Amino acid sequence: MNLELPFTRSLLSTAVLAATLTLTGCLGSDSDDDSDGDTAVGETGAGSWQAATASPGLTPDSGAVYWDLETNSIVTEYDDWELKVEKSGYSTVYSLNGGASGSGQAAIVGSDKAGDAQGVGALLADSVWDVTDPTDTSQVYKYFTDSSEGAFNAPGDFGALEYGAAGGHAMWPTFAVYLIDDDEGNHHKVQVLSNTGENGDLSSASLFIRYADAATGAVEKTISLDATGGTAVGLDLSGDITVADTATNTAWDIAYQKYVGFSLNASAKACVAHQYDALYDADGNPVAAEFEKLNAANTLAEFNAVKADDCVTAADAVKTLMPSSGWYDYDSTTHIVTVHDKGDSNGWIVKSADGNAYGRIHFSSYSPLTLQVEQWKAAE
């Protein structure tokens, strides 16, 4: 079955929904003390967590520090890194090498089963410390990565798409019309017509898109965007082409990644020029009957009516998932920072940038910024 869970809804509903699906059979194959030495802990049939070791100091003097999970070392931005630590004013930002922050597959999970805000992801165990196998989807349903925040955060779960609008697990188009300005002064209008291909018979993340030059009133065009592989796939609106590798080919305006959503190129700007307000009730819940009314034909007039100056475009911001606070306390009188003990507020599982390794981490020191790292070793 095709299943996409929204991250833009509350963490609670994501975790509870994932747990419910697991119990109903919808999800198919798709010790607490730190110690030194070589002893493996948390043995399971599939593998084991290795004893925790300390990372190098990750506090950036200037610029950014890049940390590699597999070697537990500091590397360069051109290497295979998982976590970037960067100063931003008085704050520290922790970015993952994946999604909106990097070209890799690095992702994270760290909420408890109730979906409390100290963590992220669809975690089905009580906490990351109860996970005996990070590859087991009955324990960790899904890892999430950094995402873009901007025009395509509205109106649906994934901006142009809404999860389960009429029941089931389908992604329904919202038929919103977006204006996108590229870095060459071109103004485009874009409308997603389907998540399952032109005829509705393809796999989820098979987008069918309508677009046109918004400044000249040109006749609309359509294009298919295959994002079923799980990596971000881009669309070059001026060139009328798709871009399969957005990491190496930067000639794209908008990209879509399954489970993550839409993102703009750093050089592009966007806004919502038209949306159908009746699709949602006063509490923001989707109205099934209204979604079922809309299609490519009866939304064409609204698409054609959108002009280049109908809304003010803006660039995306990046939402990072590794929290910059919440795992320590700061005393404003003494200026002393106290790091929380290992627990729900201080603990995450990170998937590597190549998608083949996992590490369970928590902070053990604020200055210098230091992680305790437990590598996952699969059974041989």
C-alpha positions as CSV (number, residue, x, y, z in Angstrom):
1,M,0.0,0.0,0.0
2,N,1.0,3.6,-0.4
3,L,1.5,5.3,2.9
4,E,2.7,8.8,3.7
5,L,2.5,10.2,7.2
6,P,2.4,14.0,7.6
7,F,5.1,15.6,9.8
8,T,3.4,19.0,9.7
9,R,0.6,17.8,12.0
10,S,1.2,17.5,15.7
11,L,3.8,15.0,16.8
12,L,1.2,13.3,18.9
13,S,-1.1,12.6,16.1
14,T,1.8,11.3,13.9
15,A,3.0,8.9,16.6
16,V,-0.5,7.7,17.5
17,L,-1.5,7.2,13.9
18,A,1.7,5.2,13.2
19,A,1.0,3.1,16.2
20,T,-2.5,2.4,15.2
21,L,-1.5,1.4,11.7
22,T,1.1,-1.0,13.1
23,L,-1.5,-2.7,15.3
24,T,-3.9,-3.1,12.4
25,G,-1.3,-4.7,10.2
26,C,-1.1,-1.8,7.7
27,L,2.7,-1.4,8.1
28,G,4.6,-4.1,6.3
29,S,8.2,-4.3,5.3
30,D,8.7,-0.8,4.0
31,S,21.2,-0.9,30.3
32,D,20.9,3.0,30.9
33,D,24.4,3.7,32.3
34,D,27.2,5.0,30.1
35,S,30.4,3.0,30.2
36,D,33.7,2.8,28.5
37,G,35.3,-0.2,26.8
38,D,34.2,-2.6,24.1
39,T,31.3,-4.3,25.8
40,A,28.1,-4.4,23.7
41,V,24.9,-3.4,25.5
42,G,21.2,-4.0,24.7
43,E,21.8,-7.2,22.8
44,T,19.1,-8.3,20.4
45,G,18.7,-10.9,17.7
46,A,19.2,-8.2,15.0
47,G,22.2,-6.5,16.5
48,S,23.3,-4.4,19.4
49,W,24.1,-0.9,20.7
50,Q,27.8,-0.6,21.4
51,A,29.1,1.1,24.6
52,A,28.9,4.9,24.5
53,T,32.0,6.9,23.5
54,A,32.5,10.6,23.7
55,S,32.6,12.8,20.6
56,P,35.3,15.4,20.1
57,G,34.3,18.9,21.2
58,L,31.8,20.2,18.7
59,T,31.6,23.9,19.8
60,P,32.3,26.0,16.7
61,D,34.8,28.8,17.1
62,S,33.6,30.3,13.9
63,G,31.7,29.0,10.9
64,A,30.4,25.5,11.5
65,V,31.6,22.1,12.8
66,Y,30.7,18.9,10.8
67,W,30.4,15.7,12.8
68,D,30.6,12.2,11.2
69,L,28.6,9.5,12.9
70,E,30.4,6.4,11.7
71,T,33.9,7.6,12.7
72,N,32.7,9.8,15.6
73,S,35.0,12.6,14.4
74,I,35.0,16.1,13.0
75,V,35.2,16.2,9.2
76,T,34.7,18.9,6.5
77,E,31.5,19.9,4.7
78,Y,32.7,18.0,1.7
79,D,32.9,14.7,3.6
80,D,30.2,12.3,4.7
81,W,28.8,14.2,7.7
82,E,25.6,13.7,9.7
83,L,25.4,16.8,12.0
84,K,26.4,20.4,11.4
85,V,26.8,22.6,14.5
86,E,26.7,26.3,13.7
87,K,26.4,29.5,15.6
88,S,23.6,31.9,14.6
89,G,23.7,35.0,16.7
90,Y,23.5,34.0,20.3
91,S,22.0,30.6,19.3
92,T,23.4,27.3,18.1
93,V,21.8,25.5,15.2
94,Y,22.0,21.8,14.7
95,S,21.4,20.7,11.0
96,L,21.2,17.2,9.6
97,N,22.7,16.2,6.3
98,G,19.4,15.5,4.6
99,G,16.2,17.1,3.5
100,A,16.5,20.9,3.4
101,S,19.9,21.0,5.1
102,G,22.0,18.6,3.1
103,S,22.2,16.2,0.2
104,G,22.4,13.0,2.3
105,Q,19.8,10.8,4.0
106,A,20.6,11.8,7.6
107,A,17.5,11.8,9.7
108,I,16.5,11.7,13.3
109,V,13.9,10.4,15.8
110,G,13.6,11.4,19.5
111,S,10.1,11.9,20.7
112,D,8.5,9.7,23.4
113,K,5.5,7.6,22.6
114,A,3.1,10.4,23.5
115,G,4.7,12.6,20.9
116,D,5.9,15.3,23.4
117,A,7.6,18.3,21.8
118,Q,11.1,17.4,23.1
119,G,11.7,15.2,20.1
120,V,10.8,14.4,16.6
121,G,9.5,11.5,14.5
122,A,7.2,8.6,14.7
123,L,8.7,6.7,17.7
124,L,6.6,3.7,18.7
125,A,8.7,2.7,21.7
126,D,8.4,4.7,25.0
127,S,11.7,6.5,24.3
128,V,14.8,6.0,22.3
129,W,16.4,4.2,25.2
130,D,13.8,1.5,24.8
131,V,14.6,0.9,21.1
132,T,16.5,-2.4,20.7
133,D,16.7,-2.3,16.9
134,P,16.6,1.1,15.1
135,T,15.8,-0.6,11.8
136,D,12.6,-2.2,13.2
137,T,9.6,-0.3,12.0
138,S,7.5,-1.6,14.9
139,Q,9.9,0.4,17.2
140,V,10.8,3.4,14.9
141,Y,8.2,3.8,12.1
142,K,9.9,6.7,10.4
143,Y,12.9,9.0,10.7
144,F,12.5,12.6,9.7
145,T,14.9,15.2,8.4
146,D,15.1,18.9,8.3
147,S,12.4,20.6,6.2
148,S,11.6,23.8,4.4
149,E,9.2,26.3,5.8
150,G,7.6,28.8,3.4
151,A,4.7,29.1,0.9
152,F,4.4,25.3,0.5
153,N,3.6,24.8,4.2
154,A,0.0,25.9,3.3
155,P,-2.8,25.0,3.0
156,G,-2.4,21.2,3.4
157,D,-0.1,18.9,5.4
158,F,2.3,19.1,2.5
159,G,1.1,22.4,1.2
160,A,-0.2,21.3,-2.2
161,L,-1.2,17.9,-0.7
162,E,-3.4,16.8,2.2
163,Y,-3.0,13.4,3.9
164,G,-6.2,11.3,4.3
165,A,-8.6,14.2,3.4
166,A,-11.4,11.7,2.6
167,G,-10.3,8.8,4.8
168,G,-7.7,6.2,4.0
169,H,-4.1,7.0,3.4
170,A,-4.2,8.9,0.1
171,M,-2.6,12.3,-0.4
172,W,-5.2,14.6,-1.9
173,P,-4.3,17.7,-3.9
174,T,-5.5,21.0,-2.4
175,F,-5.4,22.6,-5.9
176,A,-3.8,25.7,-4.4
177,V,-2.1,27.9,-7.0
178,Y,1.4,29.1,-6.1
179,L,3.5,31.8,-7.6
180,I,7.2,31.1,-7.9
181,D,9.9,33.6,-8.9
182,D,13.2,32.1,-10.0
183,D,16.6,33.8,-10.0
184,E,16.3,34.9,-13.6
185,G,13.2,37.2,-13.1
186,N,10.7,34.7,-14.4
187,H,7.3,34.4,-12.7
188,H,5.6,31.0,-12.7
189,K,2.3,29.7,-11.4
190,V,2.1,26.1,-10.2
191,Q,-0.7,23.8,-9.3
192,V,-0.4,20.2,-8.2
193,L,-3.3,18.2,-9.8
194,S,-2.5,14.7,-8.5
195,N,-0.2,12.7,-6.2
196,T,-0.8,9.4,-8.2
197,G,-0.1,10.4,-11.8
198,E,-2.3,12.0,-14.5
199,N,-4.8,9.2,-14.4
200,G,-4.6,8.5,-10.7
201,D,-3.3,5.0,-11.2
202,L,0.4,5.4,-10.2
203,S,2.2,5.0,-6.9
204,S,2.1,7.8,-4.2
205,A,4.6,10.6,-4.9
206,S,3.9,10.4,-8.7
207,L,3.0,14.1,-9.0
208,F,1.2,15.6,-11.9
209,I,1.6,19.3,-12.1
210,R,0.1,22.2,-14.0
211,Y,2.2,25.4,-14.5
212,A,2.5,28.5,-16.7
213,D,4.2,31.8,-17.1
214,A,2.3,34.1,-14.7
215,A,3.5,37.3,-16.3
216,T,2.6,36.7,-19.9
217,G,-0.6,34.7,-19.5
218,A,0.8,31.8,-21.5
219,V,-1.2,28.7,-22.0
220,E,-0.7,26.2,-19.2
221,K,1.6,23.2,-19.4
222,T,1.6,19.9,-17.5
223,I,4.5,17.8,-16.3
224,S,5.0,14.6,-14.3
225,L,7.4,14.5,-11.3
226,D,8.4,11.0,-10.1
227,A,9.4,11.2,-6.4
228,T,8.6,7.6,-5.6
229,G,12.2,6.8,-4.9
230,G,12.3,8.8,-1.7
231,T,14.9,11.3,-2.7
232,A,14.2,15.0,-3.6
233,V,13.2,15.5,-7.3
234,G,13.2,19.0,-8.8
235,L,11.4,20.9,-11.5
236,D,13.0,23.5,-13.7
237,L,9.9,25.5,-14.7
238,S,11.6,27.6,-17.4
239,G,13.3,24.6,-18.9
240,D,10.2,22.4,-18.7
241,I,12.3,19.5,-17.3
242,T,12.6,17.5,-14.1
243,V,15.8,17.2,-12.2
244,A,16.4,13.8,-10.6
245,D,19.5,14.7,-8.6
246,T,18.9,18.1,-6.9
247,A,22.1,17.8,-4.9
248,T,24.4,18.0,-8.0
249,N,22.2,19.8,-10.5
250,T,21.1,23.1,-9.0
251,A,19.1,24.2,-12.1
252,W,15.6,23.7,-10.5
253,D,13.0,25.9,-8.9
254,I,10.9,23.6,-6.7
255,A,11.5,20.1,-5.4
256,Y,9.4,17.4,-3.8
257,Q,10.6,14.6,-1.5
258,K,8.3,11.9,-0.2
259,Y,7.6,12.2,3.6
260,V,9.4,15.5,3.6
261,G,7.4,17.8,1.3
262,F,8.1,20.6,-1.0
263,S,11.1,22.9,-1.0
264,L,12.3,25.9,-3.0
265,N,15.7,26.3,-4.5
266,A,17.7,28.8,-2.3
267,S,17.5,31.3,-5.2
268,A,13.7,31.0,-5.6
269,K,10.8,32.7,-3.9
270,A,7.1,31.7,-3.6
271,C,3.7,32.6,-2.2
272,V,0.1,31.1,-2.2
273,A,-1.8,33.1,-4.9
274,H,-5.1,31.1,-4.6
275,Q,-6.5,28.5,-2.3
276,Y,-9.9,26.9,-1.7
277,D,-10.9,27.9,1.9
278,A,-13.9,25.5,2.0
279,L,-11.5,22.5,2.0
280,Y,-11.0,23.0,5.8
281,D,-13.4,23.6,8.6
282,A,-13.0,26.3,11.4
283,D,-10.7,24.0,13.3
284,G,-8.5,23.4,10.3
285,N,-9.7,19.8,9.6
286,P,-10.1,18.7,6.0
287,V,-13.7,18.5,4.7
288,A,-13.9,15.3,2.6
289,A,-16.9,16.5,0.5
290,E,-15.1,19.6,-0.5
291,F,-11.9,17.8,-1.5
292,E,-14.0,15.4,-3.6
293,K,-15.6,18.3,-5.5
294,L,-12.3,19.5,-7.0
295,N,-10.5,18.3,-10.1
296,A,-8.2,19.6,-12.8
297,A,-11.0,20.7,-15.0
298,N,-13.1,22.7,-12.5
299,T,-10.1,24.5,-11.0
300,L,-8.6,25.6,-14.4
301,A,-10.4,29.0,-14.4
302,E,-9.0,29.9,-11.0
303,F,-5.5,28.8,-12.2
304,N,-5.8,30.9,-15.3
305,A,-6.9,34.0,-13.3
306,V,-3.8,34.1,-11.2
307,K,-1.4,37.0,-12.1
308,A,2.2,37.6,-11.3
309,D,1.5,40.3,-8.7
310,D,-1.3,38.5,-6.8
311,C,0.8,37.8,-3.7
312,V,4.3,38.7,-2.3
313,T,6.8,36.0,-2.8
314,A,9.4,35.0,-0.2
315,A,12.3,32.5,0.2
316,D,12.0,29.4,2.3
317,A,13.4,29.1,5.8
318,V,14.8,25.8,7.1
319,K,13.2,24.0,10.1
320,T,15.9,22.0,11.8
321,L,14.8,19.0,13.9
322,M,17.7,18.6,16.3
323,P,16.6,20.8,19.1
324,S,18.9,23.7,20.1
325,S,17.5,23.8,23.7
326,G,15.3,21.8,26.1
327,W,18.1,19.3,27.0
328,Y,19.8,21.7,29.4
329,D,19.0,24.4,32.0
330,Y,20.5,27.9,32.1
331,D,20.8,29.9,35.4
332,S,20.6,33.5,34.4
333,T,22.1,34.5,37.8
334,T,25.1,32.3,37.8
335,H,25.3,31.8,34.0
336,I,25.8,28.1,34.7
337,V,24.5,25.6,32.1
338,T,23.4,22.3,33.5
339,V,22.9,19.5,31.0
340,H,20.0,17.1,31.7
341,D,20.8,13.5,32.5
342,K,20.3,11.1,29.6
343,G,16.5,10.7,29.1
344,D,13.5,11.7,26.9
345,S,14.6,15.4,26.8
346,N,18.3,14.4,26.0
347,G,18.4,11.5,23.6
348,W,18.0,10.9,19.9
349,I,18.7,8.2,17.3
350,V,20.4,9.5,14.1
351,K,20.4,7.7,10.8
352,S,23.5,8.2,8.7
353,A,23.8,10.3,5.6
354,D,24.2,7.1,3.5
355,G,21.2,5.5,5.2
356,N,23.3,2.5,6.3
357,A,24.3,3.3,9.9
358,Y,22.6,4.4,13.2
359,G,23.8,6.0,16.3
360,R,22.0,6.8,19.6
361,I,23.3,10.1,21.0
362,H,22.9,12.4,24.0
363,F,24.7,15.5,25.2
364,S,27.1,15.1,28.1
365,S,28.6,18.6,28.1
366,Y,27.6,22.0,27.0
367,S,31.1,23.6,27.0
368,P,32.8,22.1,25.2
369,L,29.7,20.7,23.4
370,T,30.1,16.9,23.6
371,L,28.0,14.0,22.6
372,Q,27.9,10.5,24.0
373,V,27.6,8.2,21.0
374,E,26.3,4.6,20.9
375,Q,26.9,3.0,17.5
376,W,24.5,0.4,16.2
377,K,26.1,-2.9,15.1
378,A,24.0,-5.3,13.1
379,A,24.3,-9.0,13.8
380,E,26.7,-10.8,11.5
